[in-house]
Amino acid sequence: MRIDDVRRKGELKAGERAVLRKKGGLSSIFRGQLATEELRLNDFQLEFAELKQAIDQAGDALEQDPTVAKFRAFRELLGAITSKVLDIGYRLEKVGGTAHDPHYHEIVSVIDREADQLYQLMLRQQKDHIAITTKILEIKGLVVDLLS
């Protein structure tokens, strides 16, 4: 939260008010927002752990029996965990892009280093399974080329 994002007690959401009441009243908006952020972080970590476990299971199943259905399941889980980390861990900012010069640059900033490190660790652990999916995609591409 930025300093200029000050909100009054009347502008709080219902869930934030409930958290504030549990923590000792509406006297500290910061404390309530901190508690809300802690809950969000705990939910993210729990969801990340569940997705990682599902990816491990899907990767092992893909390694034992590389079928298209297991490949799709693994790829969807990998996409889900990637989108979660991208939503929380990074910020994208576009710079430039005027009417006369439509070119712009994108600046990617890491917001949550812990989420980034968890994601990098998960990718390193799954590199063998990702290699299998890459080979399946190559084979699938060859089949499409043969049919074309």
C-alpha positions as CSV (number, residue, x, y, z in Angstrom):
1,M,0.0,0.0,0.0
2,R,1.3,3.4,-0.8
3,I,1.2,6.4,1.5
4,D,-1.3,8.2,-0.8
5,D,-3.7,5.3,-0.7
6,V,-5.2,6.4,2.7
7,R,-8.7,5.1,3.3
8,R,-11.2,6.1,5.9
9,K,-12.9,3.6,8.1
10,G,-16.2,4.0,6.2
11,E,-14.4,3.0,3.0
12,L,-13.4,-0.5,4.2
13,K,-14.8,-3.6,2.7
14,A,-17.0,-5.9,4.8
15,G,-14.2,-8.6,5.1
16,E,-11.7,-6.0,6.2
17,R,-14.0,-4.7,8.9
18,A,-14.5,-8.2,10.3
19,V,-10.7,-8.7,10.5
20,L,-10.4,-5.3,12.2
21,R,-13.1,-6.2,14.8
22,K,-11.3,-9.5,15.6
23,K,-8.0,-7.6,16.1
24,G,-9.3,-5.2,18.6
25,G,-11.5,-2.6,16.9
26,L,-11.4,-0.2,14.1
27,S,-8.6,1.9,15.7
28,S,-5.9,0.6,13.4
29,I,-6.6,0.4,9.7
30,F,-3.0,-0.6,9.1
31,R,-3.3,-3.6,11.4
32,G,-6.4,-4.7,9.6
33,Q,-4.8,-4.4,6.2
34,L,-1.7,-6.2,7.4
35,A,-3.9,-9.1,8.8
36,T,-5.8,-9.2,5.4
37,E,-2.5,-9.3,3.6
38,E,-1.2,-12.2,5.8
39,L,-4.4,-14.1,5.1
40,R,-3.9,-13.6,1.4
41,L,-0.3,-14.7,1.6
42,N,-1.2,-17.8,3.6
43,D,-4.0,-18.7,1.1
44,F,-1.4,-18.3,-1.7
45,Q,1.1,-20.5,0.0
46,L,-1.5,-23.2,0.7
47,E,-2.8,-23.0,-2.9
48,F,0.8,-23.1,-4.3
49,A,1.6,-26.2,-2.2
50,E,-1.6,-28.0,-3.4
51,L,-0.8,-27.1,-7.0
52,K,2.8,-28.2,-6.6
53,Q,1.6,-31.6,-5.2
54,A,-0.8,-32.0,-8.1
55,I,1.9,-31.1,-10.6
56,D,4.2,-33.7,-9.0
57,Q,1.5,-36.4,-9.3
58,A,0.6,-35.4,-12.8
59,G,4.3,-35.3,-13.8
60,D,5.0,-38.8,-12.3
61,A,1.9,-40.2,-14.1
62,L,3.1,-38.6,-17.4
63,E,6.5,-40.1,-17.0
64,Q,5.1,-43.6,-16.4
65,D,2.5,-43.5,-19.2
66,P,3.0,-40.5,-21.6
67,T,-0.5,-40.2,-23.0
68,V,-2.1,-37.0,-24.5
69,A,-4.6,-36.8,-21.6
70,K,-1.9,-36.9,-19.0
71,F,0.1,-34.4,-21.0
72,R,-2.8,-32.0,-21.1
73,A,-3.5,-32.4,-17.4
74,F,0.2,-31.6,-16.6
75,R,0.3,-28.6,-19.0
76,E,-2.9,-27.2,-17.5
77,L,-1.6,-27.5,-13.9
78,L,1.7,-25.9,-14.9
79,G,-0.2,-23.0,-16.6
80,A,-2.4,-22.6,-13.5
81,I,0.6,-22.3,-11.1
82,T,2.4,-20.0,-13.6
83,S,-0.6,-17.6,-13.7
84,K,-0.9,-17.6,-9.9
85,V,2.8,-16.6,-9.5
86,L,2.6,-14.0,-12.3
87,D,-0.4,-12.4,-10.7
88,I,1.2,-12.1,-7.3
89,G,5.0,-12.0,-7.9
90,Y,5.4,-9.6,-10.7
91,R,4.3,-6.1,-11.8
92,L,4.3,-5.1,-15.5
93,E,4.6,-1.4,-16.4
94,K,4.4,0.0,-19.9
95,V,6.6,3.0,-20.7
96,G,6.2,5.2,-23.8
97,G,3.7,4.6,-26.6
98,T,2.4,8.0,-27.7
99,A,0.3,8.7,-30.7
100,H,3.3,9.8,-32.8
101,D,5.6,7.0,-31.6
102,P,3.5,3.9,-30.8
103,H,6.6,1.9,-29.6
104,Y,6.7,1.2,-25.9
105,H,8.9,-0.7,-23.4
106,E,7.7,-3.0,-20.7
107,I,9.4,-3.0,-17.3
108,V,8.9,-6.2,-15.3
109,S,9.5,-5.8,-11.6
110,V,9.6,-8.6,-9.0
111,I,7.2,-7.8,-6.2
112,D,7.3,-11.0,-4.2
113,R,10.7,-12.6,-4.3
114,E,9.6,-15.5,-2.2
115,A,6.9,-16.4,-4.8
116,D,9.5,-16.0,-7.5
117,Q,11.9,-18.3,-5.7
118,L,9.2,-20.9,-5.0
119,Y,8.3,-20.9,-8.7
120,Q,12.0,-21.2,-9.8
121,L,12.5,-24.1,-7.4
122,M,9.4,-25.9,-8.7
123,L,10.5,-25.5,-12.3
124,R,13.9,-26.9,-11.5
125,Q,12.3,-29.9,-9.8
126,Q,10.0,-30.5,-12.7
127,K,12.6,-30.0,-15.5
128,D,12.5,-33.7,-16.5
129,H,8.7,-33.7,-16.8
130,I,8.8,-30.4,-18.7
131,A,11.3,-32.0,-21.1
132,I,8.9,-34.8,-21.7
133,T,6.1,-32.3,-22.5
134,T,8.4,-30.5,-24.9
135,K,9.1,-33.8,-26.7
136,I,5.4,-34.5,-26.9
137,L,4.8,-31.1,-28.3
138,E,7.6,-31.7,-30.9
139,I,6.1,-35.0,-31.9
140,K,2.6,-33.5,-32.0
141,G,4.0,-30.8,-34.3
142,L,5.5,-33.4,-36.5
143,V,2.2,-35.2,-36.8
144,V,0.5,-32.0,-37.7
145,D,3.1,-31.3,-40.3
146,L,2.7,-34.8,-41.8
147,L,-1.0,-34.3,-42.0
148,S,-0.8,-30.9,-43.6
